[in-house]
Amino acid sequence: MAEANILGGLNFLMPIFSFLFVFIVVYAVLAKTKVLGENKPVHLFISLLLAIFFIVNLDMRDYLKFSAAWMAVFIVCLFLVIVLITFTHGKVETIMVPWFAWTILVVLILFFIISSTYFFSWTFNWDAIQNWFDTDWFGFVLLLIIAGLISWALPKISYIES
């Protein structure tokens, strides 16, 4: 029995979505950071140039589909974590501190770099990395890192001390 592809029409529109996504994100980043000054025509030109590059190169469009899906999962999980923290602490302002935003930004940048190495198969031997993740040493090192982070952060939480 043939399975009906309900969202098949979206594949036809995927190049347009990719173009718009890249254009809007690049323009917003350039306008917000003011890396190239406050010259809006330059921001528009560079945003259009990068968006066209994503349309012309099919590998980049596939990479964007791959990364955007996982980024959406990350954002939903982050939203749920923030909601859970606000239920326990009561205020969003207690967790929305500058280091938290910078941590999220670093995680997103690392995500895009690591996903590009995975997608384009450059510089990393993923089999060796997978074999290292399967060892007992990885679990030991991960437990040490988690224990160190918890022992560093736990005394700083105000409601535990009072």
C-alpha positions as CSV (number, residue, x, y, z in Angstrom):
1,M,0.0,0.0,0.0
2,A,1.5,3.3,-1.0
3,E,1.9,5.9,1.7
4,A,0.6,9.3,1.0
5,N,3.1,12.1,1.3
6,I,1.1,14.8,3.0
7,L,3.8,17.4,3.0
8,G,5.1,16.7,-0.5
9,G,4.2,20.2,-1.7
10,L,6.6,21.6,0.8
11,N,9.5,20.0,-0.9
12,F,8.6,22.0,-4.0
13,L,8.8,25.2,-1.9
14,M,12.0,24.2,0.0
15,P,14.4,26.4,-2.1
16,I,12.2,29.4,-1.4
17,F,12.1,28.6,2.4
18,S,15.9,28.1,2.4
19,F,16.4,31.4,0.6
20,L,14.1,33.3,3.0
21,F,15.6,31.7,6.1
22,V,19.2,32.5,5.1
23,F,18.4,36.0,4.0
24,I,16.4,36.9,7.1
25,V,19.0,35.4,9.5
26,V,22.0,36.9,7.9
27,Y,20.3,40.3,7.5
28,A,19.2,40.2,11.2
29,V,22.7,39.3,12.4
30,L,24.4,42.0,10.3
31,A,21.9,44.6,11.4
32,K,22.0,43.7,15.0
33,T,25.8,43.3,15.4
34,K,26.6,46.3,13.1
35,V,29.8,44.5,12.0
36,L,29.7,46.3,8.7
37,G,28.4,49.5,10.0
38,E,24.8,50.9,9.7
39,N,24.8,50.8,5.9
40,K,21.5,48.9,5.1
41,P,22.2,48.5,1.4
42,V,25.4,46.6,2.2
43,H,23.5,44.4,4.7
44,L,20.9,43.7,2.0
45,F,23.5,42.9,-0.6
46,I,25.5,40.5,1.5
47,S,22.3,38.8,2.8
48,L,21.1,38.4,-0.8
49,L,24.5,37.1,-1.9
50,L,24.6,34.5,0.8
51,A,21.0,33.5,0.3
52,I,21.6,33.1,-3.5
53,F,24.6,30.9,-2.7
54,F,22.5,28.6,-0.6
55,I,20.0,28.3,-3.5
56,V,22.6,27.6,-6.1
57,N,24.6,25.1,-4.1
58,L,22.4,22.0,-3.5
59,D,24.7,20.7,-0.8
60,M,24.3,23.9,1.2
61,R,20.5,23.6,0.9
62,D,20.6,20.0,2.2
63,Y,22.9,21.1,5.0
64,L,20.4,23.9,5.9
65,K,17.5,21.4,5.9
66,F,19.5,19.1,8.2
67,S,20.7,21.8,10.5
68,A,17.4,23.7,10.7
69,A,15.6,20.6,11.8
70,W,18.0,19.9,14.7
71,M,18.1,23.6,15.6
72,A,14.3,23.6,15.9
73,V,14.6,20.6,18.3
74,F,17.2,22.4,20.3
75,I,15.1,25.5,20.6
76,V,12.0,23.5,21.7
77,C,14.1,21.7,24.3
78,L,15.6,25.0,25.5
79,F,12.2,26.5,25.8
80,L,11.0,23.5,27.9
81,V,14.0,23.8,30.2
82,I,13.5,27.5,30.7
83,V,9.8,26.8,31.5
84,L,10.7,24.2,34.0
85,I,13.3,26.4,35.6
86,T,10.8,29.3,35.9
87,F,8.3,26.9,37.5
88,T,10.9,26.1,40.2
89,H,12.3,29.6,40.6
90,G,9.3,31.7,39.8
91,K,10.9,34.4,37.7
92,V,12.4,34.4,34.2
93,E,14.9,37.2,35.2
94,T,16.7,34.8,37.6
95,I,18.0,32.7,34.7
96,M,18.1,35.3,31.9
97,V,21.6,36.6,32.7
98,P,24.2,37.5,30.1
99,W,26.3,34.4,30.5
100,F,23.3,32.2,29.8
101,A,22.7,34.0,26.5
102,W,26.4,33.7,25.6
103,T,26.3,30.0,26.4
104,I,23.4,29.4,24.1
105,L,25.1,31.4,21.4
106,V,28.3,29.3,21.8
107,V,26.3,26.1,21.7
108,L,24.5,27.1,18.5
109,I,27.8,28.0,16.8
110,L,29.4,24.8,17.9
111,F,26.3,22.9,16.7
112,F,26.5,24.5,13.2
113,I,30.3,23.8,13.0
114,I,30.0,20.2,14.1
115,S,27.0,19.5,11.9
116,S,28.8,20.9,8.9
117,T,31.8,18.6,9.6
118,Y,29.4,15.7,9.8
119,F,27.4,16.7,6.7
120,F,30.3,17.6,4.5
121,S,32.7,14.9,5.9
122,W,35.7,17.1,6.4
123,T,38.5,16.8,8.9
124,F,36.9,14.4,11.4
125,N,37.0,10.6,11.5
126,W,33.5,10.0,12.8
127,D,34.1,6.2,13.3
128,A,37.1,7.0,15.6
129,I,35.0,9.5,17.6
130,Q,32.1,7.0,17.8
131,N,34.5,4.3,19.1
132,W,35.8,6.8,21.7
133,F,32.3,7.5,22.9
134,D,31.7,3.8,23.4
135,T,34.7,3.5,25.8
136,D,34.6,3.5,29.6
137,W,37.0,6.4,29.7
138,F,34.5,8.7,28.0
139,G,31.9,7.9,30.7
140,F,34.5,8.6,33.4
141,V,35.6,11.9,31.9
142,L,31.9,12.9,31.3
143,L,31.1,12.1,35.0
144,L,34.1,14.2,36.1
145,I,33.0,17.2,34.0
146,I,29.4,16.9,35.3
147,A,30.5,16.6,38.9
148,G,32.8,19.6,38.5
149,L,30.1,21.7,37.0
150,I,27.6,20.8,39.7
151,S,30.1,21.4,42.5
152,W,31.0,24.8,41.0
153,A,27.3,25.9,40.4
154,L,25.6,24.4,43.5
155,P,27.0,26.8,46.1
156,K,26.1,29.8,44.0
157,I,22.4,28.9,44.0
158,S,20.7,31.3,46.5
159,Y,17.8,29.2,47.6
160,I,20.0,26.3,48.8
161,E,22.0,28.5,51.2
162,S,19.0,30.1,52.8
